[in-house]
């Protein structure tokens, strides 16, 4: 269980940090649609870092952060939204961007299944 919390922490923290520090470059590298400025990607990055901090707190104490049950819900919501956007053709137009989003969906679903098994 602890290993999953640390994996989740890292998978939320590093992309969040990249989105906060270099939003436009991160979007370009991943092939994702860019906005006029970095406002929304930075907001997304801050939210990911907040989730990572809650996971870190949960991993270092007993029950004071975001536990695995909460992470399953966060991952399911993210995977569902990304899947809907791709199916509705509202996601990235580039092949690299679609691949990055499908990979993210697969990782979120896989982690969710593993976390449900551990619960």
OpenMM code with the backbone's topology and positions (N, CA, C; nanometers):
from openmm import Vec3, app, unit

residues = "UNK UNK UNK UNK UNK UNK UNK UNK UNK UNK UNK UNK UNK UNK UNK UNK UNK UNK UNK UNK UNK UNK UNK UNK UNK UNK UNK UNK UNK UNK UNK UNK UNK UNK UNK UNK UNK UNK UNK UNK UNK UNK UNK UNK UNK UNK UNK UNK UNK UNK UNK UNK UNK UNK UNK UNK UNK UNK UNK UNK UNK UNK UNK UNK UNK UNK UNK UNK UNK UNK UNK UNK UNK UNK UNK UNK UNK UNK UNK UNK UNK UNK UNK UNK UNK UNK UNK UNK UNK UNK UNK UNK UNK UNK UNK UNK UNK UNK UNK UNK UNK UNK UNK UNK UNK UNK UNK UNK UNK UNK UNK UNK UNK UNK UNK UNK UNK UNK UNK".split()
positions = [
    Vec3(0.0819, -0.1190, 0.0000),
    Vec3(0.0000, 0.0000, 0.0000),
    Vec3(0.0866, 0.1258, 0.0000),
    Vec3(0.1898, 0.1276, 0.0834),
    Vec3(0.2771, 0.2449, 0.0909),
    Vec3(0.3457, 0.2728, -0.0427),
    Vec3(0.3848, 0.1663, -0.1138),
    Vec3(0.4517, 0.1856, -0.2430),
    Vec3(0.3586, 0.2554, -0.3414),
    Vec3(0.2308, 0.2183, -0.3416),
    Vec3(0.1352, 0.2825, -0.4312),
    Vec3(0.1188, 0.4305, -0.3970),
    Vec3(0.1194, 0.4631, -0.2675),
    Vec3(0.1104, 0.6048, -0.2288),
    Vec3(0.2305, 0.6830, -0.2805),
    Vec3(0.3493, 0.6248, -0.2721),
    Vec3(0.4699, 0.6945, -0.3186),
    Vec3(0.4705, 0.7060, -0.4712),
    Vec3(0.4259, 0.6007, -0.5405),
    Vec3(0.4178, 0.6075, -0.6872),
    Vec3(0.3195, 0.7171, -0.7282),
    Vec3(0.2030, 0.7194, -0.6650),
    Vec3(0.1032, 0.8224, -0.6929),
    Vec3(0.1603, 0.9620, -0.6645),
    Vec3(0.2308, 0.9759, -0.5535),
    Vec3(0.2899, 1.1055, -0.5175),
    Vec3(0.3832, 1.1536, -0.6277),
    Vec3(0.4709, 1.0674, -0.6731),
    Vec3(0.5664, 1.1061, -0.7770),
    Vec3(0.4982, 1.1330, -0.9106),
    Vec3(0.3979, 1.0505, -0.9448),
    Vec3(0.3273, 1.0682, -1.0729),
    Vec3(0.2395, 1.1929, -1.0746),
    Vec3(0.2084, 1.2467, -0.9608),
    Vec3(0.1335, 1.3725, -0.9547),
    Vec3(0.2295, 1.4919, -0.9408),
    Vec3(0.3351, 1.4754, -0.8607),
    Vec3(0.4236, 1.5877, -0.8311),
    Vec3(0.5051, 1.6348, -0.9524),
    Vec3(0.5725, 1.5423, -1.0205),
    Vec3(0.6620, 1.5849, -1.1287),
    Vec3(0.5901, 1.6483, -1.2477),
    Vec3(0.4794, 1.5899, -1.2966),
    Vec3(0.4072, 1.6614, -1.4034),
    Vec3(0.3521, 1.7959, -1.3551),
    Vec3(0.3042, 1.7996, -1.2303),
    Vec3(0.2545, 1.9258, -1.1747),
    Vec3(0.3633, 2.0309, -1.1695),
    Vec3(0.4822, 1.9904, -1.1277),
    Vec3(0.5951, 2.0840, -1.1216),
    Vec3(0.6314, 2.1344, -1.2606),
    Vec3(0.6334, 2.0448, -1.3578),
    Vec3(0.6663, 2.0853, -1.4951),
    Vec3(0.5604, 2.1818, -1.5498),
    Vec3(0.4343, 2.1549, -1.5217),
    Vec3(0.3281, 2.2443, -1.5683),
    Vec3(0.3363, 2.3810, -1.5012),
    Vec3(0.3780, 2.3849, -1.3754),
    Vec3(0.3888, 2.5133, -1.3063),
    Vec3(0.5100, 2.5926, -1.3541),
    Vec3(0.6229, 2.5248, -1.3730),
    Vec3(0.7468, 2.5951, -1.4070),
    Vec3(0.7591, 2.6284, -1.5550),
    Vec3(0.7182, 2.5376, -1.6401),
    Vec3(0.7329, 2.5573, -1.7849),
    Vec3(0.6094, 2.5044, -1.8568),
    Vec3(0.4943, 2.5704, -1.8381),
    Vec3(0.3706, 2.5147, -1.8924),
    Vec3(0.3702, 2.5001, -2.0441),
    Vec3(0.4140, 2.6010, -2.1151),
    Vec3(0.4063, 2.5954, -2.2610),
    Vec3(0.5028, 2.4911, -2.3175),
    Vec3(0.6219, 2.4829, -2.2608),
    Vec3(0.7195, 2.3835, -2.3063),
    Vec3(0.6702, 2.2420, -2.2770),
    Vec3(0.6098, 2.2217, -2.1606),
    Vec3(0.5571, 2.0906, -2.1243),
    Vec3(0.4464, 2.0486, -2.2211),
    Vec3(0.3556, 2.1402, -2.2511),
    Vec3(0.2481, 2.1095, -2.3455),
    Vec3(0.3038, 2.0785, -2.4843),
    Vec3(0.4036, 2.1545, -2.5266),
    Vec3(0.4640, 2.1329, -2.6591),
    Vec3(0.5312, 1.9963, -2.6658),
    Vec3(0.6089, 1.9606, -2.5629),
    Vec3(0.6799, 1.8323, -2.5611),
    Vec3(0.5811, 1.7155, -2.5641),
    Vec3(0.4702, 1.7289, -2.4925),
    Vec3(0.3713, 1.6215, -2.4872),
    Vec3(0.2768, 1.6225, -2.6068),
    Vec3(0.2837, 1.7263, -2.6894),
    Vec3(0.1964, 1.7341, -2.8060),
    Vec3(0.0532, 1.7690, -2.7704),
    Vec3(0.0349, 1.8390, -2.6593),
    Vec3(-0.0990, 1.8757, -2.6140),
    Vec3(-0.1339, 2.0165, -2.6610),
    Vec3(-0.2641, 2.0463, -2.6735),
    Vec3(-0.3042, 2.1795, -2.7188),
    Vec3(-0.2546, 2.2877, -2.6229),
    Vec3(-0.2080, 2.3967, -2.6805),
    Vec3(-0.1562, 2.5076, -2.5999),
    Vec3(-0.2613, 2.6168, -2.5894),
    Vec3(-0.2582, 2.6868, -2.4782),
    Vec3(-0.3462, 2.8017, -2.4596),
    Vec3(-0.2674, 2.9286, -2.4938),
    Vec3(-0.3353, 3.0421, -2.4893),
    Vec3(-0.2687, 3.1687, -2.5196),
    Vec3(-0.1618, 3.2031, -2.4168),
    Vec3(-0.1845, 3.1636, -2.2946),
    Vec3(-0.0853, 3.1853, -2.1896),
    Vec3(-0.0793, 3.0603, -2.1028),
    Vec3(0.0002, 3.0615, -2.0012),
    Vec3(0.0183, 2.9430, -1.9172),
    Vec3(-0.0717, 2.9378, -1.7962),
    Vec3(-0.1779, 3.0188, -1.7935),
    Vec3(-0.2621, 3.0266, -1.6737),
    Vec3(-0.3250, 2.8915, -1.6376),
    Vec3(-0.4013, 2.8314, -1.7296),
    Vec3(-0.4702, 2.7068, -1.6972),
    Vec3(-0.3759, 2.5895, -1.6766),
    Vec3(-0.2704, 2.5753, -1.7568),
    Vec3(-0.1764, 2.4664, -1.7264),
    Vec3(-0.1115, 2.4829, -1.5887),
    Vec3(-0.0837, 2.6070, -1.5487),
    Vec3(-0.0250, 2.6290, -1.4158),
    Vec3(-0.1255, 2.5950, -1.3061),
    Vec3(-0.2527, 2.6284, -1.3272),
    Vec3(-0.3557, 2.5917, -1.2295),
    Vec3(-0.3623, 2.4391, -1.2158),
    Vec3(-0.3608, 2.3703, -1.3286),
    Vec3(-0.3616, 2.2233, -1.3273),
    Vec3(-0.2377, 2.1709, -1.2538),
    Vec3(-0.1235, 2.2307, -1.2799),
    Vec3(-0.0003, 2.1913, -1.2117),
    Vec3(-0.0105, 2.2098, -1.0617),
    Vec3(-0.0678, 2.3221, -1.0191),
    Vec3(-0.0842, 2.3472, -0.8758),
    Vec3(-0.1768, 2.2435, -0.8125),
    Vec3(-0.2834, 2.2063, -0.8827),
    Vec3(-0.3740, 2.1039, -0.8303),
    Vec3(-0.3035, 1.9687, -0.8177),
    Vec3(-0.2231, 1.9336, -0.9183),
    Vec3(-0.1486, 1.8076, -0.9112),
    Vec3(-0.0498, 1.8086, -0.7947),
    Vec3(0.0165, 1.9214, -0.7732),
    Vec3(0.1099, 1.9316, -0.6604),
    Vec3(0.0348, 1.9233, -0.5275),
    Vec3(-0.0844, 1.9820, -0.5210),
    Vec3(-0.1658, 1.9714, -0.3999),
    Vec3(-0.2049, 1.8276, -0.3702),
    Vec3(-0.2442, 1.7549, -0.4732),
    Vec3(-0.2776, 1.6130, -0.4553),
    Vec3(-0.1537, 1.5358, -0.4114),
    Vec3(-0.0384, 1.5659, -0.4732),
    Vec3(0.0870, 1.4995, -0.4350),
    Vec3(0.1210, 1.5282, -0.2898),
    Vec3(0.1000, 1.6519, -0.2451),
    Vec3(0.1293, 1.6868, -0.1056),
    Vec3(0.0387, 1.6101, -0.0099),
    Vec3(-0.0902, 1.5961, -0.0459),
    Vec3(-0.1826, 1.5199, 0.0378),
    Vec3(-0.1415, 1.3726, 0.0433),
    Vec3(-0.0973, 1.3183, -0.0702),
    Vec3(-0.0498, 1.1801, -0.0728),
    Vec3(0.0769, 1.1639, 0.0104),
    Vec3(0.1672, 1.2603, 0.0006),
    Vec3(0.2902, 1.2567, 0.0805),
    Vec3(0.2554, 1.2581, 0.2294),
    Vec3(0.1617, 1.3440, 0.2672),
    Vec3(0.1194, 1.3519, 0.4070),
    Vec3(0.0598, 1.2194, 0.4534),
    Vec3(-0.0208, 1.1578, 0.3687),
    Vec3(-0.0799, 1.0279, 0.4021),
    Vec3(0.0289, 0.9215, 0.4192),
    Vec3(0.1312, 0.9267, 0.3359),
    Vec3(0.2380, 0.8271, 0.3417),
    Vec3(0.3314, 0.8436, 0.4596),
    Vec3(0.3365, 0.9638, 0.5171),
    Vec3(0.4294, 0.9887, 0.6275),
    Vec3(0.3602, 0.9933, 0.7627),
    Vec3(0.2289, 0.9902, 0.7654),
    Vec3(0.1565, 0.9911, 0.8926),
    Vec3(0.0453, 0.8866, 0.8856),
    Vec3(-0.0404, 0.8897, 0.9827),
    Vec3(-0.1477, 0.7892, 0.9805),
    Vec3(-0.2828, 0.8560, 0.9565),
    Vec3(-0.3253, 0.8541, 0.8309),
    Vec3(-0.4595, 0.8965, 0.7968),
    Vec3(-0.4866, 1.0454, 0.7973),
    Vec3(-0.3891, 1.1285, 0.7663),
    Vec3(-0.4122, 1.2729, 0.7676),
    Vec3(-0.4035, 1.3362, 0.6295),
    Vec3(-0.4020, 1.2565, 0.5258),
    Vec3(-0.3915, 1.3101, 0.3901),
    Vec3(-0.4919, 1.2420, 0.2996),
    Vec3(-0.4572, 1.2301, 0.1744),
    Vec3(-0.5434, 1.1658, 0.0755),
    Vec3(-0.5064, 1.0182, 0.0688),
    Vec3(-0.5956, 0.9319, 0.1101),
    Vec3(-0.5685, 0.7889, 0.1106),
    Vec3(-0.5957, 0.7246, -0.0243),
    Vec3(-0.5743, 0.5942, -0.0309),
    Vec3(-0.5912, 0.5220, -0.1568),
    Vec3(-0.7340, 0.5287, -0.2091),
    Vec3(-0.8327, 0.5256, -0.1220),
    Vec3(-0.9715, 0.5319, -0.1692),
    Vec3(-0.9964, 0.6648, -0.2405),
    Vec3(-0.9444, 0.7738, -0.1860),
    Vec3(-0.9587, 0.9040, -0.2500),
    Vec3(-0.8844, 0.9116, -0.3817),
    Vec3(-0.7675, 0.8491, -0.3866),
    Vec3(-0.6876, 0.8502, -0.5094),
    Vec3(-0.7582, 0.7719, -0.6196),
    Vec3(-0.8259, 0.6626, -0.5833),
    Vec3(-0.9013, 0.5851, -0.6828),
    Vec3(-1.0060, 0.6759, -0.7480),
    Vec3(-1.0743, 0.7554, -0.6682),
    Vec3(-1.1771, 0.8459, -0.7204),
    Vec3(-1.1149, 0.9530, -0.8095),
    Vec3(-1.0043, 1.0140, -0.7653),
    Vec3(-0.9357, 1.1163, -0.8452),
    Vec3(-0.8910, 1.0568, -0.9788),
    Vec3(-0.8294, 0.9388, -0.9757),
    Vec3(-0.7822, 0.8745, -1.0989),
    Vec3(-0.8981, 0.8375, -1.1914),
    Vec3(-1.0071, 0.7867, -1.1350),
    Vec3(-1.1223, 0.7486, -1.2169),
    Vec3(-1.1836, 0.8709, -1.2847),
    Vec3(-1.1959, 0.9809, -1.2121),
    Vec3(-1.2500, 1.1038, -1.2707),
    Vec3(-1.1597, 1.1546, -1.3834),
    Vec3(-1.0302, 1.1545, -1.3592),
    Vec3(-0.9362, 1.1990, -1.4625),
    Vec3(-0.9392, 1.1104, -1.5856),
    Vec3(-0.9380, 0.9802, -1.5647),
    Vec3(-0.9400, 0.8864, -1.6778),
    Vec3(-1.0707, 0.8988, -1.7556),
    Vec3(-1.1822, 0.9134, -1.6847),
    Vec3(-1.3121, 0.9259, -1.7520),
    Vec3(-1.3172, 1.0525, -1.8366),
    Vec3(-1.2746, 1.1640, -1.7810),
    Vec3(-1.2765, 1.2897, -1.8563),
    Vec3(-1.1866, 1.2818, -1.9795),
    Vec3(-1.0660, 1.2314, -1.9625),
    Vec3(-0.9739, 1.2212, -2.0757),
    Vec3(-1.0293, 1.1289, -2.1841),
    Vec3(-1.0911, 1.0171, -2.1435),
    Vec3(-1.1494, 0.9244, -2.2402),
    Vec3(-1.2639, 0.9914, -2.3167),
    Vec3(-1.3511, 1.0595, -2.2457),
    Vec3(-1.4627, 1.1299, -2.3104),
    Vec3(-1.4109, 1.2335, -2.4092),
    Vec3(-1.3070, 1.3080, -2.3695),
    Vec3(-1.2523, 1.4104, -2.4590),
    Vec3(-1.1942, 1.3481, -2.5859),
    Vec3(-1.1251, 1.2351, -2.5724),
    Vec3(-1.0685, 1.1700, -2.6903),
    Vec3(-1.1775, 1.1113, -2.7801),
    Vec3(-1.2757, 1.0466, -2.7207),
    Vec3(-1.3838, 0.9865, -2.7993),
    Vec3(-1.4649, 1.0951, -2.8708),
    Vec3(-1.4848, 1.2080, -2.8046),
    Vec3(-1.5603, 1.3189, -2.8645),
    Vec3(-1.4730, 1.4049, -2.9563),
    Vec3(-1.3493, 1.3627, -2.9761),
    Vec3(-1.2532, 1.4345, -3.0599),
    Vec3(-1.2328, 1.5785, -3.0149),
    Vec3(-1.2280, 1.5980, -2.8829),
    Vec3(-1.2010, 1.7282, -2.8232),
    Vec3(-1.0625, 1.7336, -2.7598),
    Vec3(-0.9860, 1.6275, -2.7770),
    Vec3(-0.8519, 1.6201, -2.7206),
    Vec3(-0.7486, 1.6731, -2.8180),
    Vec3(-0.6247, 1.6371, -2.7962),
    Vec3(-0.5164, 1.6822, -2.8833),
    Vec3(-0.5364, 1.6334, -3.0268),
    Vec3(-0.4952, 1.7156, -3.1212),
    Vec3(-0.5096, 1.6763, -3.2616),
    Vec3(-0.3880, 1.5994, -3.3132),
    Vec3(-0.2741, 1.6148, -3.2461),
    Vec3(-0.1537, 1.5454, -3.2929),
    Vec3(-0.1526, 1.4009, -3.2443),
    Vec3(-0.0855, 1.3153, -3.3212),
    Vec3(-0.0732, 1.1738, -3.2849),
    Vec3(0.0032, 1.1600, -3.1526),
    Vec3(0.1082, 1.2395, -3.1356),
    Vec3(0.1871, 1.2355, -3.0114),
    Vec3(0.1004, 1.2756, -2.8929),
    Vec3(0.0178, 1.3783, -2.9084),
    Vec3(-0.0701, 1.4230, -2.8008),
    Vec3(-0.1735, 1.3184, -2.7641),
    Vec3(-0.2367, 1.2578, -2.8666),
    Vec3(-0.3341, 1.1514, -2.8392),
    Vec3(-0.2674, 1.0331, -2.7704),
    Vec3(-0.1458, 1.0006, -2.8145),
    Vec3(-0.0717, 0.8913, -2.7498),
    Vec3(-0.0411, 0.9215, -2.6045),
    Vec3(-0.0019, 1.0463, -2.5766),
    Vec3(0.0276, 1.0863, -2.4380),
    Vec3(-0.0975, 1.0766, -2.3514),
    Vec3(-0.2120, 1.1167, -2.4067),
    Vec3(-0.3364, 1.1112, -2.3301),
    Vec3(-0.3800, 0.9660, -2.3092),
    Vec3(-0.3721, 0.8815, -2.4130),
    Vec3(-0.4072, 0.7400, -2.3962),
    Vec3(-0.3153, 0.6724, -2.2951),
    Vec3(-0.1866, 0.7049, -2.2987),
    Vec3(-0.0929, 0.6496, -2.2004),
    Vec3(-0.1318, 0.6925, -2.0587),
    Vec3(-0.1687, 0.8181, -2.0436),
    Vec3(-0.2120, 0.8680, -1.9129),
    Vec3(-0.3365, 0.7933, -1.8661),
    Vec3(-0.4322, 0.7728, -1.9557),
    Vec3(-0.5540, 0.6984, -1.9212),
    Vec3(-0.5183, 0.5572, -1.8749),
    Vec3(-0.4312, 0.4904, -1.9490),
    Vec3(-0.3903, 0.3532, -1.9127),
    Vec3(-0.3231, 0.3485, -1.7758),
    Vec3(-0.2359, 0.4450, -1.7481),
    Vec3(-0.1680, 0.4502, -1.6179),
    Vec3(-0.2696, 0.4744, -1.5067),
    Vec3(-0.3620, 0.5691, -1.5272),
    Vec3(-0.4624, 0.5983, -1.4243),
    Vec3(-0.5521, 0.4778, -1.3962),
    Vec3(-0.5960, 0.4097, -1.5005),
    Vec3(-0.6829, 0.2924, -1.4824),
    Vec3(-0.6051, 0.1792, -1.4146),
    Vec3(-0.4817, 0.1560, -1.4584),
    Vec3(-0.3995, 0.0499, -1.3976),
    Vec3(-0.3762, 0.0771, -1.2502),
    Vec3(-0.3383, 0.1999, -1.2166),
    Vec3(-0.3181, 0.2331, -1.0757),
    Vec3(-0.4476, 0.2191, -0.9972),
    Vec3(-0.5593, 0.2625, -1.0545),
    Vec3(-0.6883, 0.2493, -0.9867),
    Vec3(-0.7220, 0.1045, -0.9564),
    Vec3(-0.6995, 0.0168, -1.0529),
    Vec3(-0.7276, -0.1262, -1.0319),
    Vec3(-0.6363, -0.1822, -0.9228),
    Vec3(-0.5082, -0.1495, -0.9293),
    Vec3(-0.4144, -0.1964, -0.8251),
    Vec3(-0.4547, -0.1452, -0.6875),
    Vec3(-0.4962, -0.0212, -0.6805),
    Vec3(-0.5355, 0.0376, -0.5517),
    Vec3(-0.6629, -0.0261, -0.4977),
    Vec3(-0.7567, -0.0582, -0.5860),
    Vec3(-0.8785, -0.1271, -0.5422),
    Vec3(-0.8447, -0.2659, -0.4886),
    Vec3(-0.7514, -0.3347, -0.5545),
    Vec3(-0.7091, -0.4673, -0.5079),
    Vec3(-0.6480, -0.4570, -0.3694),
    Vec3(-0.5656, -0.3548, -0.3459),
    Vec3(-0.4977, -0.3370, -0.2172),
    Vec3(-0.5965, -0.2971, -0.1071),
    Vec3(-0.6992, -0.2193, -0.1454),
    Vec3(-0.7972, -0.1774, -0.0444),
    Vec3(-0.8667, -0.2990, 0.0097),
] * unit.nanometer
topology = app.Topology()
chain = topology.addChain("A")
for resn in residues:
    res = topology.addResidue(resn, chain)
    for name in ("N", "CA", "C"):
        topology.addAtom(name, app.Element.getBySymbol(name[0]), res)
